[in-house]
């Protein structure tokens, strides 16, 4: 289940596209939602952040997903 959630976060795919090797997508999503509701994900990330190697931290913004309708507004880009 945990690896299934990580796969979704890494790929940005819809839950329904989760490979069957991780189990039924509905089960993985339900557990993800329950953990989020009860703050378990926050606790996991806080625990991991305590022992972070600050020399190896980087933010990569070279790949940003954008919704298909977010590529341009009505009227084009000439008004920007």
TABEL-V806732 format. One line per field, one symbol per residue. ss: DSSP state (a for helix, b for strand, c for the rest). phi: phi as a letter, one per 30 degrees, with the letter a starting at -180 (. if undefined). Layout:
ss = ???
phi = ???
//
This chain:
ss = caaaaaaaaaacccaaaccaaaccaaaaaaaaaaaaaccaaaaaaaaaaacccaaacccccccccccaaaaccccccccc
phi = .ddddddddddiddedcdeddcjddddddddedddddcidddddddddddcddddcdacccdbbdbdedcdadejicddd
//
